[in-house]
Amino acid sequence: MQIIQKVRCPNCGSEAERHYIDDSALTRTQCAVCDYLMVSCTRTGKVIEAYAPGIPAKR
């Protein structure tokens, strides 16, 4: 079973979705407005994959 939660996008503030993926300890947060994506592990808190257009990379 997959749980979907409505959240605010950390990139643009629009309504986004957080998917809790069953049996894998992963969450996927995605925004259709700005194309934000972050996949993270719920056990360790580590980011597996992230894409956030409009946010400059740290130097």
Number of C-alpha atoms within 10 A of each C-alpha: 7 8 11 14 10 11 15 15 21 14 17 15 12 14 14 23 19 20 17 20 15 11 8 10 13 19 21 18 22 24 22 12 13 16 15 20 20 16 20 18 15 14 9 9 12 11 13 12 11 14 12 17 12 11 9 7 7 4 3
